Amino acid sequence: MTLVTMAVLSTVNAPYGTTLSGEQLAAKISDPQSAYNYDPSAFSFFSDVEEDLQHSFLSEMAIDLAAASAVAKKYSSLAGYDLPLAQAA
């Protein structure tokens, strides 16, 4: 596991007591359904992880920026405030 993945997962998993892998989180942050399911781990990624670390994780996990941005926009709308990746694409 890389330092980027470890940093992201420690931020996302710790508050919720989850043990998601990098691949599991990658699937959640690129799937619009996670916003409809109010997935706390995906929301934590978009709201708690620093923007530069988000971009590094997306690159490392080969996640399309436009796909993640679309999901971030859904979470941003639900949260009622702007999330950094919601403006990315």
PDB file of N, CA, C and O in Angstrom, chain B, residues numbered from 101:
ATOM      1  N   MET B 101       0.857  -1.170   0.000  1.00  0.00           N
ATOM      2  CA  MET B 101       0.000   0.000   0.000  1.00  0.00           C
ATOM      3  C   MET B 101       0.906   1.237   0.000  1.00  0.00           C
ATOM      4  O   MET B 101       1.880   1.307   0.749  1.00  0.00           O
ATOM      5  N   THR B 102       0.572   2.196  -0.841  1.00  0.00           N
ATOM      6  CA  THR B 102       1.392   3.399  -0.943  1.00  0.00           C
ATOM      7  C   THR B 102       1.069   4.382   0.184  1.00  0.00           C
ATOM      8  O   THR B 102       0.076   4.225   0.895  1.00  0.00           O
ATOM      9  N   LEU B 103       1.912   5.382   0.331  1.00  0.00           N
ATOM     10  CA  LEU B 103       1.685   6.404   1.354  1.00  0.00           C
ATOM     11  C   LEU B 103       0.412   7.195   1.061  1.00  0.00           C
ATOM     12  O   LEU B 103      -0.309   7.573   1.984  1.00  0.00           O
ATOM     13  N   VAL B 104       0.135   7.445  -0.213  1.00  0.00           N
ATOM     14  CA  VAL B 104      -1.088   8.165  -0.585  1.00  0.00           C
ATOM     15  C   VAL B 104      -2.305   7.375  -0.133  1.00  0.00           C
ATOM     16  O   VAL B 104      -3.192   7.919   0.524  1.00  0.00           O
ATOM     17  N   THR B 105      -2.351   6.110  -0.478  1.00  0.00           N
ATOM     18  CA  THR B 105      -3.492   5.267  -0.108  1.00  0.00           C
ATOM     19  C   THR B 105      -3.612   5.154   1.405  1.00  0.00           C
ATOM     20  O   THR B 105      -4.717   5.210   1.945  1.00  0.00           O
ATOM     21  N   MET B 106      -2.498   4.998   2.085  1.00  0.00           N
ATOM     22  CA  MET B 106      -2.546   4.903   3.546  1.00  0.00           C
ATOM     23  C   MET B 106      -3.099   6.184   4.168  1.00  0.00           C
ATOM     24  O   MET B 106      -3.908   6.123   5.094  1.00  0.00           O
ATOM     25  N   ALA B 107      -2.671   7.333   3.671  1.00  0.00           N
ATOM     26  CA  ALA B 107      -3.159   8.605   4.213  1.00  0.00           C
ATOM     27  C   ALA B 107      -4.652   8.772   3.964  1.00  0.00           C
ATOM     28  O   ALA B 107      -5.392   9.191   4.855  1.00  0.00           O
ATOM     29  N   VAL B 108      -5.089   8.448   2.765  1.00  0.00           N
ATOM     30  CA  VAL B 108      -6.511   8.574   2.440  1.00  0.00           C
ATOM     31  C   VAL B 108      -7.340   7.619   3.294  1.00  0.00           C
ATOM     32  O   VAL B 108      -8.337   8.022   3.893  1.00  0.00           O
ATOM     33  N   LEU B 109      -6.932   6.370   3.350  1.00  0.00           N
ATOM     34  CA  LEU B 109      -7.715   5.384   4.097  1.00  0.00           C
ATOM     35  C   LEU B 109      -7.740   5.675   5.596  1.00  0.00           C
ATOM     36  O   LEU B 109      -8.751   5.426   6.252  1.00  0.00           O
ATOM     37  N   SER B 110      -6.655   6.191   6.140  1.00  0.00           N
ATOM     38  CA  SER B 110      -6.684   6.515   7.572  1.00  0.00           C
ATOM     39  C   SER B 110      -7.653   7.660   7.841  1.00  0.00           C
ATOM     40  O   SER B 110      -8.290   7.694   8.894  1.00  0.00           O
ATOM     41  N   THR B 111      -7.771   8.587   6.911  1.00  0.00           N
ATOM     42  CA  THR B 111      -8.720   9.697   7.060  1.00  0.00           C
ATOM     43  C   THR B 111     -10.153   9.216   6.910  1.00  0.00           C
ATOM     44  O   THR B 111     -11.041   9.647   7.647  1.00  0.00           O
ATOM     45  N   VAL B 112     -10.374   8.332   5.967  1.00  0.00           N
ATOM     46  CA  VAL B 112     -11.735   7.874   5.649  1.00  0.00           C
ATOM     47  C   VAL B 112     -12.219   6.783   6.600  1.00  0.00           C
ATOM     48  O   VAL B 112     -13.377   6.802   7.017  1.00  0.00           O
ATOM     49  N   ASN B 113     -11.369   5.851   6.942  1.00  0.00           N
ATOM     50  CA  ASN B 113     -11.795   4.705   7.757  1.00  0.00           C
ATOM     51  C   ASN B 113     -11.927   5.023   9.247  1.00  0.00           C
ATOM     52  O   ASN B 113     -12.857   4.552   9.902  1.00  0.00           O
ATOM     53  N   ALA B 114     -11.017   5.804   9.772  1.00  0.00           N
ATOM     54  CA  ALA B 114     -10.964   6.021  11.227  1.00  0.00           C
ATOM     55  C   ALA B 114     -12.261   6.545  11.837  1.00  0.00           C
ATOM     56  O   ALA B 114     -12.727   5.979  12.826  1.00  0.00           O
ATOM     57  N   PRO B 115     -12.857   7.594  11.294  1.00  0.00           N
ATOM     58  CA  PRO B 115     -14.056   8.133  11.956  1.00  0.00           C
ATOM     59  C   PRO B 115     -15.246   7.180  11.982  1.00  0.00           C
ATOM     60  O   PRO B 115     -16.110   7.284  12.852  1.00  0.00           O
ATOM     61  N   TYR B 116     -15.291   6.258  11.034  1.00  0.00           N
ATOM     62  CA  TYR B 116     -16.457   5.380  10.921  1.00  0.00           C
ATOM     63  C   TYR B 116     -16.157   3.954  11.344  1.00  0.00           C
ATOM     64  O   TYR B 116     -17.041   3.098  11.301  1.00  0.00           O
ATOM     65  N   GLY B 117     -14.922   3.684  11.753  1.00  0.00           N
ATOM     66  CA  GLY B 117     -14.551   2.347  12.178  1.00  0.00           C
ATOM     67  C   GLY B 117     -14.632   1.330  11.053  1.00  0.00           C
ATOM     68  O   GLY B 117     -14.891   0.151  11.292  1.00  0.00           O
ATOM     69  N   THR B 118     -14.410   1.787   9.826  1.00  0.00           N
ATOM     70  CA  THR B 118     -14.470   0.885   8.672  1.00  0.00           C
ATOM     71  C   THR B 118     -13.069   0.413   8.310  1.00  0.00           C
ATOM     72  O   THR B 118     -12.070   0.930   8.811  1.00  0.00           O
ATOM     73  N   THR B 119     -13.019  -0.573   7.438  1.00  0.00           N
ATOM     74  CA  THR B 119     -11.738  -1.100   6.979  1.00  0.00           C
ATOM     75  C   THR B 119     -11.742  -1.244   5.461  1.00  0.00           C
ATOM     76  O   THR B 119     -11.356  -2.282   4.924  1.00  0.00           O
ATOM     77  N   LEU B 120     -12.178  -0.198   4.783  1.00  0.00           N
ATOM     78  CA  LEU B 120     -12.194  -0.235   3.333  1.00  0.00           C
ATOM     79  C   LEU B 120     -10.785  -0.348   2.773  1.00  0.00           C
ATOM     80  O   LEU B 120      -9.835   0.197   3.335  1.00  0.00           O
ATOM     81  N   SER B 121     -10.662  -1.053   1.671  1.00  0.00           N
ATOM     82  CA  SER B 121      -9.398  -1.076   0.944  1.00  0.00           C
ATOM     83  C   SER B 121      -9.397   0.096  -0.031  1.00  0.00           C
ATOM     84  O   SER B 121     -10.424   0.742  -0.239  1.00  0.00           O
ATOM     85  N   GLY B 122      -8.254   0.360  -0.620  1.00  0.00           N
ATOM     86  CA  GLY B 122      -8.175   1.414  -1.627  1.00  0.00           C
ATOM     87  C   GLY B 122      -9.099   1.151  -2.799  1.00  0.00           C
ATOM     88  O   GLY B 122      -9.733   2.070  -3.317  1.00  0.00           O
ATOM     89  N   GLU B 123      -9.174  -0.091  -3.213  1.00  0.00           N
ATOM     90  CA  GLU B 123     -10.028  -0.462  -4.334  1.00  0.00           C
ATOM     91  C   GLU B 123     -11.510  -0.272  -4.002  1.00  0.00           C
ATOM     92  O   GLU B 123     -12.290   0.180  -4.840  1.00  0.00           O
ATOM     93  N   GLN B 124     -11.883  -0.620  -2.778  1.00  0.00           N
ATOM     94  CA  GLN B 124     -13.279  -0.442  -2.367  1.00  0.00           C
ATOM     95  C   GLN B 124     -13.654   1.035  -2.324  1.00  0.00           C
ATOM     96  O   GLN B 124     -14.732   1.420  -2.778  1.00  0.00           O
ATOM     97  N   LEU B 125     -12.772   1.855  -1.781  1.00  0.00           N
ATOM     98  CA  LEU B 125     -13.041   3.283  -1.751  1.00  0.00           C
ATOM     99  C   LEU B 125     -13.086   3.853  -3.168  1.00  0.00           C
ATOM    100  O   LEU B 125     -13.944   4.679  -3.481  1.00  0.00           O
ATOM    101  N   ALA B 126     -12.179   3.419  -4.008  1.00  0.00           N
ATOM    102  CA  ALA B 126     -12.158   3.884  -5.400  1.00  0.00           C
ATOM    103  C   ALA B 126     -13.494   3.590  -6.087  1.00  0.00           C
ATOM    104  O   ALA B 126     -14.010   4.428  -6.827  1.00  0.00           O
ATOM    105  N   ALA B 127     -14.044   2.422  -5.847  1.00  0.00           N
ATOM    106  CA  ALA B 127     -15.337   2.070  -6.447  1.00  0.00           C
ATOM    107  C   ALA B 127     -16.440   3.001  -5.940  1.00  0.00           C
ATOM    108  O   ALA B 127     -17.314   3.403  -6.708  1.00  0.00           O
ATOM    109  N   LYS B 128     -16.401   3.341  -4.666  1.00  0.00           N
ATOM    110  CA  LYS B 128     -17.443   4.200  -4.082  1.00  0.00           C
ATOM    111  C   LYS B 128     -17.367   5.634  -4.606  1.00  0.00           C
ATOM    112  O   LYS B 128     -18.399   6.243  -4.884  1.00  0.00           O
ATOM    113  N   ILE B 129     -16.156   6.178  -4.744  1.00  0.00           N
ATOM    114  CA  ILE B 129     -16.038   7.581  -5.136  1.00  0.00           C
ATOM    115  C   ILE B 129     -16.213   7.794  -6.638  1.00  0.00           C
ATOM    116  O   ILE B 129     -16.275   8.930  -7.108  1.00  0.00           O
ATOM    117  N   SER B 130     -16.293   6.704  -7.377  1.00  0.00           N
ATOM    118  CA  SER B 130     -16.536   6.837  -8.816  1.00  0.00           C
ATOM    119  C   SER B 130     -17.927   6.349  -9.214  1.00  0.00           C
ATOM    120  O   SER B 130     -18.268   6.345 -10.397  1.00  0.00           O
ATOM    121  N   ASP B 131     -18.721   5.943  -8.242  1.00  0.00           N
ATOM    122  CA  ASP B 131     -20.069   5.427  -8.501  1.00  0.00           C
ATOM    123  C   ASP B 131     -21.117   6.406  -7.985  1.00  0.00           C
ATOM    124  O   ASP B 131     -21.220   6.617  -6.777  1.00  0.00           O
ATOM    125  N   PRO B 132     -21.901   7.009  -8.889  1.00  0.00           N
ATOM    126  CA  PRO B 132     -22.931   7.970  -8.453  1.00  0.00           C
ATOM    127  C   PRO B 132     -23.917   7.385  -7.450  1.00  0.00           C
ATOM    128  O   PRO B 132     -24.515   8.128  -6.672  1.00  0.00           O
ATOM    129  N   GLN B 133     -24.097   6.080  -7.456  1.00  0.00           N
ATOM    130  CA  GLN B 133     -25.036   5.439  -6.535  1.00  0.00           C
ATOM    131  C   GLN B 133     -24.630   5.654  -5.080  1.00  0.00           C
ATOM    132  O   GLN B 133     -25.484   5.661  -4.193  1.00  0.00           O
ATOM    133  N   SER B 134     -23.340   5.828  -4.830  1.00  0.00           N
ATOM    134  CA  SER B 134     -22.906   6.025  -3.444  1.00  0.00           C
ATOM    135  C   SER B 134     -23.515   7.289  -2.851  1.00  0.00           C
ATOM    136  O   SER B 134     -23.805   7.326  -1.655  1.00  0.00           O
ATOM    137  N   ALA B 135     -23.715   8.321  -3.660  1.00  0.00           N
ATOM    138  CA  ALA B 135     -24.355   9.547  -3.157  1.00  0.00           C
ATOM    139  C   ALA B 135     -25.822   9.288  -2.841  1.00  0.00           C
ATOM    140  O   ALA B 135     -26.343   9.804  -1.852  1.00  0.00           O
ATOM    141  N   TYR B 136     -26.484   8.505  -3.662  1.00  0.00           N
ATOM    142  CA  TYR B 136     -27.894   8.192  -3.416  1.00  0.00           C
ATOM    143  C   TYR B 136     -28.056   7.322  -2.173  1.00  0.00           C
ATOM    144  O   TYR B 136     -29.101   7.331  -1.523  1.00  0.00           O
ATOM    145  N   ASN B 137     -26.995   6.567  -1.856  1.00  0.00           N
ATOM    146  CA  ASN B 137     -27.002   5.713  -0.658  1.00  0.00           C
ATOM    147  C   ASN B 137     -26.432   6.442   0.555  1.00  0.00           C
ATOM    148  O   ASN B 137     -26.350   5.867   1.640  1.00  0.00           O
ATOM    149  N   TYR B 138     -26.039   7.699   0.382  1.00  0.00           N
ATOM    150  CA  TYR B 138     -25.448   8.500   1.459  1.00  0.00           C
ATOM    151  C   TYR B 138     -24.260   7.785   2.110  1.00  0.00           C
ATOM    152  O   TYR B 138     -24.150   7.735   3.335  1.00  0.00           O
ATOM    153  N   ASP B 139     -23.384   7.240   1.283  1.00  0.00           N
ATOM    154  CA  ASP B 139     -22.249   6.482   1.793  1.00  0.00           C
ATOM    155  C   ASP B 139     -21.294   7.405   2.561  1.00  0.00           C
ATOM    156  O   ASP B 139     -20.731   8.330   1.975  1.00  0.00           O
ATOM    157  N   PRO B 140     -21.107   7.166   3.852  1.00  0.00           N
ATOM    158  CA  PRO B 140     -20.267   8.066   4.656  1.00  0.00           C
ATOM    159  C   PRO B 140     -18.789   8.024   4.267  1.00  0.00           C
ATOM    160  O   PRO B 140     -18.095   9.033   4.396  1.00  0.00           O
ATOM    161  N   SER B 141     -18.303   6.899   3.801  1.00  0.00           N
ATOM    162  CA  SER B 141     -16.896   6.804   3.427  1.00  0.00           C
ATOM    163  C   SER B 141     -16.603   7.650   2.191  1.00  0.00           C
ATOM    164  O   SER B 141     -15.591   8.349   2.138  1.00  0.00           O
ATOM    165  N   ALA B 142     -17.477   7.587   1.211  1.00  0.00           N
ATOM    166  CA  ALA B 142     -17.292   8.397   0.011  1.00  0.00           C
ATOM    167  C   ALA B 142     -17.399   9.877   0.361  1.00  0.00           C
ATOM    168  O   ALA B 142     -16.602  10.688  -0.110  1.00  0.00           O
ATOM    169  N   PHE B 143     -18.390  10.230   1.191  1.00  0.00           N
ATOM    170  CA  PHE B 143     -18.526  11.625   1.590  1.00  0.00           C
ATOM    171  C   PHE B 143     -17.287  12.092   2.346  1.00  0.00           C
ATOM    172  O   PHE B 143     -16.828  13.217   2.150  1.00  0.00           O
ATOM    173  N   SER B 144     -16.751  11.247   3.195  1.00  0.00           N
ATOM    174  CA  SER B 144     -15.544  11.590   3.943  1.00  0.00           C
ATOM    175  C   SER B 144     -14.385  11.853   2.991  1.00  0.00           C
ATOM    176  O   SER B 144     -13.602  12.776   3.212  1.00  0.00           O
ATOM    177  N   PHE B 145     -14.269  11.055   1.941  1.00  0.00           N
ATOM    178  CA  PHE B 145     -13.208  11.286   0.958  1.00  0.00           C
ATOM    179  C   PHE B 145     -13.336  12.686   0.372  1.00  0.00           C
ATOM    180  O   PHE B 145     -12.358  13.431   0.313  1.00  0.00           O
ATOM    181  N   PHE B 146     -14.535  13.041  -0.060  1.00  0.00           N
ATOM    182  CA  PHE B 146     -14.733  14.321  -0.722  1.00  0.00           C
ATOM    183  C   PHE B 146     -14.671  15.508   0.229  1.00  0.00           C
ATOM    184  O   PHE B 146     -14.351  16.618  -0.198  1.00  0.00           O
ATOM    185  N   SER B 147     -14.968  15.302   1.500  1.00  0.00           N
ATOM    186  CA  SER B 147     -15.031  16.429   2.430  1.00  0.00           C
ATOM    187  C   SER B 147     -13.857  16.515   3.403  1.00  0.00           C
ATOM    188  O   SER B 147     -13.519  17.613   3.846  1.00  0.00           O
ATOM    189  N   ASP B 148     -13.233  15.404   3.744  1.00  0.00           N
ATOM    190  CA  ASP B 148     -12.197  15.396   4.778  1.00  0.00           C
ATOM    191  C   ASP B 148     -10.771  15.247   4.254  1.00  0.00           C
ATOM    192  O   ASP B 148      -9.818  15.647   4.923  1.00  0.00           O
ATOM    193  N   VAL B 149     -10.622  14.679   3.070  1.00  0.00           N
ATOM    194  CA  VAL B 149      -9.291  14.467   2.495  1.00  0.00           C
ATOM    195  C   VAL B 149      -8.885  15.741   1.744  1.00  0.00           C
ATOM    196  O   VAL B 149      -9.677  16.302   0.987  1.00  0.00           O
ATOM    197  N   GLU B 150      -7.654  16.185   1.958  1.00  0.00           N
ATOM    198  CA  GLU B 150      -7.161  17.383   1.285  1.00  0.00           C
ATOM    199  C   GLU B 150      -7.218  17.207  -0.232  1.00  0.00           C
ATOM    200  O   GLU B 150      -7.010  16.112  -0.754  1.00  0.00           O
ATOM    201  N   GLU B 151      -7.506  18.311  -0.927  1.00  0.00           N
ATOM    202  CA  GLU B 151      -7.730  18.245  -2.374  1.00  0.00           C
ATOM    203  C   GLU B 151      -6.533  17.668  -3.140  1.00  0.00           C
ATOM    204  O   GLU B 151      -6.727  16.862  -4.049  1.00  0.00           O
ATOM    205  N   ASP B 152      -5.320  18.056  -2.799  1.00  0.00           N
ATOM    206  CA  ASP B 152      -4.172  17.518  -3.526  1.00  0.00           C
ATOM    207  C   ASP B 152      -4.018  16.020  -3.291  1.00  0.00           C
ATOM    208  O   ASP B 152      -3.589  15.291  -4.186  1.00  0.00           O
ATOM    209  N   LEU B 153      -4.362  15.563  -2.106  1.00  0.00           N
ATOM    210  CA  LEU B 153      -4.324  14.131  -1.803  1.00  0.00           C
ATOM    211  C   LEU B 153      -5.446  13.398  -2.547  1.00  0.00           C
ATOM    212  O   LEU B 153      -5.263  12.260  -2.979  1.00  0.00           O
ATOM    213  N   GLN B 154      -6.595  14.043  -2.694  1.00  0.00           N
ATOM    214  CA  GLN B 154      -7.679  13.465  -3.493  1.00  0.00           C
ATOM    215  C   GLN B 154      -7.194  13.220  -4.921  1.00  0.00           C
ATOM    216  O   GLN B 154      -7.391  12.138  -5.475  1.00  0.00           O
ATOM    217  N   HIS B 155      -6.564  14.226  -5.505  1.00  0.00           N
ATOM    218  CA  HIS B 155      -6.077  14.089  -6.887  1.00  0.00           C
ATOM    219  C   HIS B 155      -5.016  12.992  -6.994  1.00  0.00           C
ATOM    220  O   HIS B 155      -5.005  12.231  -7.961  1.00  0.00           O
ATOM    221  N   SER B 156      -4.143  12.913  -6.023  1.00  0.00           N
ATOM    222  CA  SER B 156      -3.119  11.860  -6.032  1.00  0.00           C
ATOM    223  C   SER B 156      -3.758  10.481  -5.955  1.00  0.00           C
ATOM    224  O   SER B 156      -3.344   9.556  -6.654  1.00  0.00           O
ATOM    225  N   PHE B 157      -4.764  10.349  -5.108  1.00  0.00           N
ATOM    226  CA  PHE B 157      -5.453   9.067  -4.972  1.00  0.00           C
ATOM    227  C   PHE B 157      -6.175   8.706  -6.270  1.00  0.00           C
ATOM    228  O   PHE B 157      -6.116   7.559  -6.712  1.00  0.00           O
ATOM    229  N   LEU B 158      -6.849   9.667  -6.878  1.00  0.00           N
ATOM    230  CA  LEU B 158      -7.529   9.408  -8.149  1.00  0.00           C
ATOM    231  C   LEU B 158      -6.545   8.921  -9.190  1.00  0.00           C
ATOM    232  O   LEU B 158      -6.817   7.961  -9.911  1.00  0.00           O
ATOM    233  N   SER B 159      -5.413   9.574  -9.270  1.00  0.00           N
ATOM    234  CA  SER B 159      -4.390   9.180 -10.237  1.00  0.00           C
ATOM    235  C   SER B 159      -3.863   7.779  -9.939  1.00  0.00           C
ATOM    236  O   SER B 159      -3.748   6.942 -10.835  1.00  0.00           O
ATOM    237  N   GLU B 160      -3.549   7.541  -8.690  1.00  0.00           N
ATOM    238  CA  GLU B 160      -3.001   6.252  -8.275  1.00  0.00           C
ATOM    239  C   GLU B 160      -3.970   5.101  -8.556  1.00  0.00           C
ATOM    240  O   GLU B 160      -3.551   4.009  -8.941  1.00  0.00           O
ATOM    241  N   MET B 161      -5.251   5.352  -8.364  1.00  0.00           N
ATOM    242  CA  MET B 161      -6.259   4.305  -8.536  1.00  0.00           C
ATOM    243  C   MET B 161      -6.867   4.309  -9.946  1.00  0.00           C
ATOM    244  O   MET B 161      -7.795   3.550 -10.225  1.00  0.00           O
ATOM    245  N   ALA B 162      -6.348   5.153 -10.820  1.00  0.00           N
ATOM    246  CA  ALA B 162      -6.800   5.251 -12.215  1.00  0.00           C
ATOM    247  C   ALA B 162      -8.297   5.563 -12.305  1.00  0.00           C
ATOM    248  O   ALA B 162      -9.029   4.947 -13.080  1.00  0.00           O
ATOM    249  N   ILE B 163      -8.735   6.532 -11.497  1.00  0.00           N
ATOM    250  CA  ILE B 163     -10.133   6.962 -11.500  1.00  0.00           C
ATOM    251  C   ILE B 163     -10.236   8.208 -12.366  1.00  0.00           C
ATOM    252  O   ILE B 163      -9.459   9.149 -12.206  1.00  0.00           O
ATOM    253  N   ASP B 164     -11.180   8.211 -13.264  1.00  0.00           N
ATOM    254  CA  ASP B 164     -11.412   9.342 -14.140  1.00  0.00           C
ATOM    255  C   ASP B 164     -11.852  10.551 -13.310  1.00  0.00           C
ATOM    256  O   ASP B 164     -12.789  10.457 -12.517  1.00  0.00           O
ATOM    257  N   LEU B 165     -11.174  11.681 -13.496  1.00  0.00           N
ATOM    258  CA  LEU B 165     -11.490  12.894 -12.743  1.00  0.00           C
ATOM    259  C   LEU B 165     -12.934  13.334 -12.973  1.00  0.00           C
ATOM    260  O   LEU B 165     -13.607  13.761 -12.035  1.00  0.00           O
ATOM    261  N   ALA B 166     -13.410  13.234 -14.202  1.00  0.00           N
ATOM    262  CA  ALA B 166     -14.786  13.645 -14.504  1.00  0.00           C
ATOM    263  C   ALA B 166     -15.796  12.779 -13.756  1.00  0.00           C
ATOM    264  O   ALA B 166     -16.811  13.284 -13.278  1.00  0.00           O
ATOM    265  N   ALA B 167     -15.527  11.489 -13.654  1.00  0.00           N
ATOM    266  CA  ALA B 167     -16.443  10.583 -12.941  1.00  0.00           C
ATOM    267  C   ALA B 167     -16.471  10.918 -11.453  1.00  0.00           C
ATOM    268  O   ALA B 167     -17.543  10.986 -10.851  1.00  0.00           O
ATOM    269  N   ALA B 168     -15.310  11.125 -10.863  1.00  0.00           N
ATOM    270  CA  ALA B 168     -15.256  11.471  -9.435  1.00  0.00           C
ATOM    271  C   ALA B 168     -15.872  12.842  -9.189  1.00  0.00           C
ATOM    272  O   ALA B 168     -16.538  13.050  -8.175  1.00  0.00           O
ATOM    273  N   SER B 169     -15.656  13.763 -10.094  1.00  0.00           N
ATOM    274  CA  SER B 169     -16.226  15.098  -9.958  1.00  0.00           C
ATOM    275  C   SER B 169     -17.749  15.048  -9.999  1.00  0.00           C
ATOM    276  O   SER B 169     -18.416  15.770  -9.258  1.00  0.00           O
ATOM    277  N   ALA B 170     -18.294  14.206 -10.854  1.00  0.00           N
ATOM    278  CA  ALA B 170     -19.754  14.068 -10.934  1.00  0.00           C
ATOM    279  C   ALA B 170     -20.325  13.555  -9.620  1.00  0.00           C
ATOM    280  O   ALA B 170     -21.373  14.018  -9.172  1.00  0.00           O
ATOM    281  N   VAL B 171     -19.640  12.604  -9.007  1.00  0.00           N
ATOM    282  CA  VAL B 171     -20.086  12.084  -7.708  1.00  0.00           C
ATOM    283  C   VAL B 171     -19.935  13.161  -6.640  1.00  0.00           C
ATOM    284  O   VAL B 171     -20.815  13.326  -5.795  1.00  0.00           O
ATOM    285  N   ALA B 172     -18.830  13.888  -6.675  1.00  0.00           N
ATOM    286  CA  ALA B 172     -18.607  14.969  -5.705  1.00  0.00           C
ATOM    287  C   ALA B 172     -19.694  16.037  -5.826  1.00  0.00           C
ATOM    288  O   ALA B 172     -20.120  16.606  -4.821  1.00  0.00           O
ATOM    289  N   LYS B 173     -20.139  16.307  -7.038  1.00  0.00           N
ATOM    290  CA  LYS B 173     -21.208  17.294  -7.236  1.00  0.00           C
ATOM    291  C   LYS B 173     -22.496  16.839  -6.561  1.00  0.00           C
ATOM    292  O   LYS B 173     -23.214  17.651  -5.977  1.00  0.00           O
ATOM    293  N   LYS B 174     -22.788  15.555  -6.639  1.00  0.00           N
ATOM    294  CA  LYS B 174     -23.986  15.022  -5.981  1.00  0.00           C
ATOM    295  C   LYS B 174     -23.873  15.178  -4.462  1.00  0.00           C
ATOM    296  O   LYS B 174     -24.828  15.590  -3.805  1.00  0.00           O
ATOM    297  N   TYR B 175     -22.701  14.847  -3.909  1.00  0.00           N
ATOM    298  CA  TYR B 175     -22.496  15.017  -2.468  1.00  0.00           C
ATOM    299  C   TYR B 175     -22.538  16.490  -2.073  1.00  0.00           C
ATOM    300  O   TYR B 175     -23.073  16.837  -1.020  1.00  0.00           O
ATOM    301  N   SER B 176     -21.985  17.339  -2.899  1.00  0.00           N
ATOM    302  CA  SER B 176     -21.999  18.769  -2.635  1.00  0.00           C
ATOM    303  C   SER B 176     -23.425  19.292  -2.547  1.00  0.00           C
ATOM    304  O   SER B 176     -23.753  20.100  -1.678  1.00  0.00           O
ATOM    305  N   SER B 177     -24.255  18.824  -3.449  1.00  0.00           N
ATOM    306  CA  SER B 177     -25.663  19.222  -3.446  1.00  0.00           C
ATOM    307  C   SER B 177     -26.368  18.723  -2.188  1.00  0.00           C
ATOM    308  O   SER B 177     -27.155  19.452  -1.584  1.00  0.00           O
ATOM    309  N   LEU B 178     -26.089  17.497  -1.800  1.00  0.00           N
ATOM    310  CA  LEU B 178     -26.698  16.939  -0.587  1.00  0.00           C
ATOM    311  C   LEU B 178     -26.221  17.666   0.667  1.00  0.00           C
ATOM    312  O   LEU B 178     -26.999  17.897   1.593  1.00  0.00           O
ATOM    313  N   ALA B 179     -24.939  18.026   0.691  1.00  0.00           N
ATOM    314  CA  ALA B 179     -24.360  18.662   1.877  1.00  0.00           C
ATOM    315  C   ALA B 179     -24.751  20.134   1.985  1.00  0.00           C
ATOM    316  O   ALA B 179     -24.795  20.696   3.079  1.00  0.00           O
ATOM    317  N   GLY B 180     -25.031  20.745   0.850  1.00  0.00           N
ATOM    318  CA  GLY B 180     -25.391  22.155   0.868  1.00  0.00           C
ATOM    319  C   GLY B 180     -24.196  23.092   0.873  1.00  0.00           C
ATOM    320  O   GLY B 180     -24.342  24.278   1.167  1.00  0.00           O
ATOM    321  N   TYR B 181     -23.021  22.578   0.553  1.00  0.00           N
ATOM    322  CA  TYR B 181     -21.833  23.426   0.435  1.00  0.00           C
ATOM    323  C   TYR B 181     -20.895  22.826  -0.606  1.00  0.00           C
ATOM    324  O   TYR B 181     -20.984  21.645  -0.943  1.00  0.00           O
ATOM    325  N   ASP B 182     -19.992  23.671  -1.109  1.00  0.00           N
ATOM    326  CA  ASP B 182     -19.083  23.246  -2.164  1.00  0.00           C
ATOM    327  C   ASP B 182     -18.010  22.305  -1.645  1.00  0.00           C
ATOM    328  O   ASP B 182     -17.422  22.524  -0.586  1.00  0.00           O
ATOM    329  N   LEU B 183     -17.774  21.261  -2.410  1.00  0.00           N
ATOM    330  CA  LEU B 183     -16.676  20.346  -2.159  1.00  0.00           C
ATOM    331  C   LEU B 183     -15.651  20.553  -3.269  1.00  0.00           C
ATOM    332  O   LEU B 183     -16.033  20.742  -4.424  1.00  0.00           O
ATOM    333  N   PRO B 184     -14.367  20.523  -2.948  1.00  0.00           N
ATOM    334  CA  PRO B 184     -13.344  20.855  -3.956  1.00  0.00           C
ATOM    335  C   PRO B 184     -13.453  20.095  -5.272  1.00  0.00           C
ATOM    336  O   PRO B 184     -13.382  20.710  -6.336  1.00  0.00           O
ATOM    337  N   LEU B 185     -13.621  18.797  -5.232  1.00  0.00           N
ATOM    338  CA  LEU B 185     -13.667  18.039  -6.478  1.00  0.00           C
ATOM    339  C   LEU B 185     -14.928  18.285  -7.281  1.00  0.00           C
ATOM    340  O   LEU B 185     -14.976  17.961  -8.467  1.00  0.00           O
ATOM    341  N   ALA B 186     -15.943  18.848  -6.663  1.00  0.00           N
ATOM    342  CA  ALA B 186     -17.173  19.156  -7.393  1.00  0.00           C
ATOM    343  C   ALA B 186     -16.915  20.211  -8.460  1.00  0.00           C
ATOM    344  O   ALA B 186     -17.672  20.316  -9.424  1.00  0.00           O
ATOM    345  N   GLN B 187     -15.866  20.980  -8.297  1.00  0.00           N
ATOM    346  CA  GLN B 187     -15.522  22.039  -9.248  1.00  0.00           C
ATOM    347  C   GLN B 187     -14.433  21.607 -10.218  1.00  0.00           C
ATOM    348  O   GLN B 187     -14.036  22.391 -11.079  1.00  0.00           O
ATOM    349  N   ALA B 188     -13.945  20.385 -10.101  1.00  0.00           N
ATOM    350  CA  ALA B 188     -12.745  19.954 -10.839  1.00  0.00           C
ATOM    351  C   ALA B 188     -12.983  19.700 -12.321  1.00  0.00           C
ATOM    352  O   ALA B 188     -12.076  19.919 -13.124  1.00  0.00           O
ATOM    353  N   ALA B 189     -14.133  19.261 -12.698  1.00  0.00           N
ATOM    354  CA  ALA B 189     -14.333  18.928 -14.117  1.00  0.00           C
ATOM    355  C   ALA B 189     -15.605  19.551 -14.633  1.00  0.00           C
ATOM    356  O   ALA B 189     -15.944  19.383 -15.804  1.00  0.00           O
TER     357      ALA B 189
END
